[in-house]
Amino acid sequence: QVQLVESGGGLVQAGGSLRLSCAASGSIFSINAMGWYRQAPGKQRELVATITTGGNTNYADSVKGRFTISRDNANTVYLQMNGLKPEDTAVYYCNAFKPPWSHYWGQGTQVTVSS
């Protein structure tokens, strides 16, 4: 099992910045990728950004140029969010993926952007 603990959410005004962190522990060997997803009220969970162990990144079109995903050698992944918009308001979930099909999720952290 993999445990994921998120931190860094909160309330910010439009145009502001937040940095989310997610620390992985447990059976972290063979994790192929980590990332962030978000879910707004009444909407489906959607991908925000992912990063592989090789450093390859992928972003949703809606956050490109504003958000940056990174990871350190201690199995912590970060999401730097700049230029936040009210439509970025959601619960943000950390995800870890082990091939071929194992997904692990954090408990979620609330991000609220006021206009």
DONU-305348 format. One record per residue (C-alpha): residue number from 0; x, y, z. Coordinates in steps of 0.1 Angstrom, whole numbers. Layout:
N
(pt NUM, (X, Y, Z))
...
***
This chain:
115
(pt 0, (0, 0, 0))
(pt 1, (10, 36, -6))
(pt 2, (0, 64, 17))
(pt 3, (-3, 99, 4))
(pt 4, (-5, 130, 26))
(pt 5, (-13, 163, 10))
(pt 6, (-9, 198, 24))
(pt 7, (-9, 234, 12))
(pt 8, (-45, 241, 3))
(pt 9, (-64, 272, 14))
(pt 10, (-82, 304, 4))
(pt 11, (-66, 328, -19))
(pt 12, (-77, 358, -40))
(pt 13, (-78, 356, -78))
(pt 14, (-43, 361, -92))
(pt 15, (-27, 347, -62))
(pt 16, (-5, 316, -57))
(pt 17, (-5, 284, -36))
(pt 18, (18, 255, -34))
(pt 19, (5, 220, -28))
(pt 20, (27, 192, -14))
(pt 21, (21, 154, -14))
(pt 22, (44, 131, 5))
(pt 23, (43, 94, -4))
(pt 24, (52, 66, 21))
(pt 25, (47, 28, 24))
(pt 26, (53, 6, -6))
(pt 27, (67, 34, -28))
(pt 28, (88, 12, -50))
(pt 29, (76, 8, -85))
(pt 30, (56, 40, -85))
(pt 31, (57, 51, -121))
(pt 32, (41, 85, -119))
(pt 33, (25, 109, -94))
(pt 34, (2, 137, -100))
(pt 35, (-27, 159, -91))
(pt 36, (-63, 157, -99))
(pt 37, (-92, 180, -88))
(pt 38, (-129, 178, -83))
(pt 39, (-152, 208, -82))
(pt 40, (-187, 206, -68))
(pt 41, (-210, 189, -92))
(pt 42, (-182, 180, -116))
(pt 43, (-162, 149, -123))
(pt 44, (-126, 145, -111))
(pt 45, (-102, 157, -137))
(pt 46, (-65, 155, -143))
(pt 47, (-45, 186, -134))
(pt 48, (-9, 175, -139))
(pt 49, (13, 144, -137))
(pt 50, (50, 137, -135))
(pt 51, (68, 104, -142))
(pt 52, (98, 91, -124))
(pt 53, (117, 101, -155))
(pt 54, (106, 137, -151))
(pt 55, (81, 138, -180))
(pt 56, (52, 161, -172))
(pt 57, (17, 164, -185))
(pt 58, (-8, 193, -179))
(pt 59, (-44, 200, -184))
(pt 60, (-48, 227, -211))
(pt 61, (-67, 248, -185))
(pt 62, (-36, 251, -163))
(pt 63, (-7, 252, -188))
(pt 64, (15, 282, -182))
(pt 65, (1, 288, -147))
(pt 66, (8, 255, -128))
(pt 67, (41, 237, -124))
(pt 68, (44, 201, -111))
(pt 69, (77, 189, -97))
(pt 70, (91, 161, -74))
(pt 71, (121, 156, -52))
(pt 72, (141, 125, -45))
(pt 73, (122, 118, -13))
(pt 74, (90, 109, -31))
(pt 75, (73, 142, -25))
(pt 76, (55, 159, -54))
(pt 77, (46, 196, -55))
(pt 78, (21, 217, -75))
(pt 79, (30, 253, -77))
(pt 80, (-1, 272, -87))
(pt 81, (2, 308, -100))
(pt 82, (-23, 331, -115))
(pt 83, (-52, 313, -97))
(pt 84, (-87, 318, -110))
(pt 85, (-121, 312, -94))
(pt 86, (-126, 283, -117))
(pt 87, (-96, 266, -101))
(pt 88, (-116, 262, -69))
(pt 89, (-119, 225, -61))
(pt 90, (-107, 197, -39))
(pt 91, (-72, 187, -51))
(pt 92, (-62, 151, -48))
(pt 93, (-27, 136, -50))
(pt 94, (-24, 104, -70))
(pt 95, (3, 77, -73))
(pt 96, (3, 52, -101))
(pt 97, (19, 17, -101))
(pt 98, (17, -2, -134))
(pt 99, (-3, -20, -146))
(pt 100, (-34, -6, -129))
(pt 101, (-29, 4, -92))
(pt 102, (-39, 40, -83))
(pt 103, (-35, 54, -48))
(pt 104, (-52, 86, -36))
(pt 105, (-47, 112, -9))
(pt 106, (-75, 125, 13))
(pt 107, (-77, 157, -7))
(pt 108, (-71, 194, 1))
(pt 109, (-94, 223, -5))
(pt 110, (-84, 251, -28))
(pt 111, (-107, 281, -29))
(pt 112, (-101, 311, -51))
(pt 113, (-122, 342, -45))
(pt 114, (-129, 367, -72))
***
